[in-house]
Amino acid sequence: MTALDLVRIEAGLHDWAAIECGCSWGPNRYSAEHIPLELIRLLEGDPEELGTDWVENHARIQSNLMDPAVATASLA
């Protein structure tokens, strides 16, 4: 089992569709479903270049934690 497999398993433990993403401002409301998909996409590429930008404006905005922060932290 690889680390990517573990991320996929962990992602499946959360109801991402029920979590409002930090990128949901104004009248547009978006679920956090794209967060694990984006992380997995990045991990399938070059994980060394991953960094933390993938959570900015989704799980955190500046230093403020948003609704998907706990589920996102479990992926990390």
PyMOL commands that set and color helices and strands:
alter all, ss='L'
color gray80, all
select helices_A, chain A and resi 3-11+16-18+34-44+47-49+53-55+69-75
alter helices_A, ss='H'
color red, helices_A
select strands_A, chain A and resi 60-61+64-65
alter strands_A, ss='S'
color yellow, strands_A
deselect
rebuild
show_as cartoon
